[in-house]
Structures are given as C-alpha cells and as structure tokens.
Amino acid sequence: MPRRLVVEADGGSRGNPGPAGYGAVVRDADTGTVLAERANFLGVATNNVAEYSGLVAGLRAALAIDPAARLEVRMDSQLVIEQMRGTWKIKHADMRRLADEVHTLVDPADVTWTWVPRAQNAAADRLANLAMDRESGLVTDDASTGPLTPPSTDPTGSGTQSATTGAGDPGSGRAPRPSGAGVRFDEEKPVTVVLVRHGQTAMTVSRGYSGSSEPGPPLDERGQQQARAAAVLVDRIGHDLWGDIEYPSEIIASPMVRTQQTAGIIAERLKLSVETVDLVKEADFGEWQGLTAEQIEERWPGELEPWHTRGDVPPPGGESIADVGVRLQHVFDDLIAEGRGRTVVVVSHAVAIRAALGVAMGAQPGSWSQLRVAPASVSIVRLFADKRHEIAVVGVPSEGW
C-alpha cells in the first residue's frame, strides 16, 4: 500500500502586497510525525502568491520523501483549495504561474484537497510568520527527534474534527467570530465586497440625476480629495480595520468617468489594476438625465416619488431601481462563483450601491432609497453561497468629507 503523506501549507503578506513569506509542513498521515518543514521569505508579494508558494514548497518536500506517496493537502485558503480542485477559476498571472508549477509536480486529480480552519493550520502559519519576522528561510528534514512543530489537532489523516459546540467555542475547532458579526453555524468563507461610491463631481453639487447613458462629469478637486481619502480607508482593510477580512486583491469599476478616476486613485494606493464591469454602472435615468428633482417634478408631475418609493417604476426610457438590483445580483453571483475567501473592491454609484446593499439584505426595492450613500463612502458586504449575506459596514465616509 502506498505511503500516505499530509502537506500543510500557508502563506501571508503584511500589506498584500507587502513583505511576504510561506510555511509548509509534511507529516506522516498515520502518526502525525513531522517529516519535513519548509519556510522562506519572498520579499514583496501578495497573500495569494505566498499561499501558492507554500503549497509548491510543501509538495516538493513531500515528493522528495516518497515520489509514490498518496498526498493530502490541507490549507486554510479556500481560494487555493477550490482552484486546485478545478471548481474556481485562476484569474491572476502570478497565481496561474504557480498553479502551473503545481501541475508539473502532481496531477491535482490524484491529490486530496482539504480546506481546514485556520486554527488547524497553525504549524504552517507559524513557519510563514517566522519567515516574515526573520526575512530568511528554513529547511528541516529530520524526523528522528519527533515532531518539530506541534501536531495537528487531527493527526489521523481524516482532515476533520467533530464540532458540537457553537462558533468561537474553543472545543469547536472554529475561529471566534468578531463581536457583532452575523451568526453562522459553519466555516464557510465569503467573498467580501467593498463598495466605494465615486467622489464628488459638478453634478453631485447641483444634485442632478447623472446616470449611465452618458460618460458623465469628472471628479472635481474635492472629489479627488475624497477619493484619496477613500483609498487610505480601503488600504486599512485587513490591517488595522476589519482584521478578519482579507486585504483587497481586485478592483472593478463602472465605466463612467468619475468611477474610473476614483478607482484609479484607489488602485494606485493598493498597487492593483482596475477591471471595468458594465454591470456596476449607475442607473439609466432615461429622459431624466442631467435634470434636478425639481425639474423632473415640473415636467413629469408625481412620477419621481414612486420611482424612489416603489422601486419598480422606470423613468421614461430608463431603468427602475429594481432593474439595477437585477444587475447587481448578477455581479454578486459571478463573484461568488469565481471564488470566496477574497476581497473585491467595487467602485460604483449611489443608486447601484443602494441596490447592492438592498439585494444583500433581501429588502424590497422600494426601501433601498432609504440608504444614504455619500460620495466616496465605503460599504462592506460579505457574500455567502447560501445567500445569508452579512452587511458588515454601511456607508462609512472617508476622511476629508
């Protein structure tokens, strides 16, 4: 019977991108004995690249021990596990390169890929942090003295634990949820969406209805200031704010001029590129485009209020609020399908962000206009596959407002 080995791998980045390192442990699946340890400092890299690097190092170490062994990989990165299973796409070039390297080492179909809670991946995590602390590497191949790191809570190779207590209970194997977080009774990871409204424009000041039928005005000087402040706030996510949320790894934006400018300022701060997604554009106001509320009421008496309060009434030649919600639901579905355990920044508009929040809450479209979405404000939604989404933050304004 082939020998069974367990590879535990992890990686981290203090800045994402920032100083990064990985750790990997190879164990005998039957005894839990540590057979090899790997850790290394990567310089500046992203969290996902560090995680993949740990996986590659762990696989190399396991194959050096026994090329014919049956392998199980355990990681707390749902993104890497699902991508290696082939259920989630690999979009980024650096991750594709490392995934290709995994394919040169093993056939993923011959490997058991197991997601584990972070608490059950402590040994690899410790090595990754050691590499970042020391800015150096570690190679250990000596099993004669027994385990060099604490064994997993489940050294039998089953990859599971019984969990009869509540989330956050030390006996459950689950990491404690932050105070005030939505109640869940599983370890499913969400995709986190950071919704950022564009900064101020001339139309914001005049209170005109500026929709998606025109490219729209650019940010004014104050709007640029607001966008820079929003970028600082978003950059703190996963650092000193909302520490249980992954640092952003992607930015998507509406094609409007003001959102592209806002997204560009955020992207420069986060050192990311911007993907333009038409579905997150503002509502099409049709014949109301460019008009103020007073002008709309004068020309179409009694029609503006039901557009806001009913949600299913379109303006002449335009979209209803509910129509915008359908678009944003498609965006949410796509983000979930592309992989959880990550954070995506979405730079959009007031009505579109209200629709996104309303969809996430399961609220009726007629109530969405009650949500206040200030220029350059930041709202956070966490999306789960079972649609029991969490609204983490609504409308936190950036500094300088």
Secondary structure, DSSP 8 states (H G I E B T S, - for coil): ---EEEEEEEEEESSSSEEEEEEEEEEETTT--EEEEEEEEEEEE-HHHHHHHHHHHHHHHHHHH-TT-EEEEEES-HHHHHHHHTSS---SHHHHHHHHHHHHH--GGGSEEEE--GGGGHHHHHHHHHHHHHTS-EEE---TT--SS---S-TTS-------S-TT-GGGT-----TT----SS----EEEEEEE---BHHHHHTB---TTS----B-HHHHHHHHHHHHHHHTBTTTBSTTS----EEEE-SSHHHHHHHHHHHHHHT--EEE-GGGS----GGGTT-BHHHHHHHSTTTHHHHHHTS----TTS--HHHHHHHHHHHHHHHHHH-SSEEEEEEE-HHHHHHHHHHHHT--GGGGGGS---TTEEEEEEE-TTS--EEEEEEEE-TT-
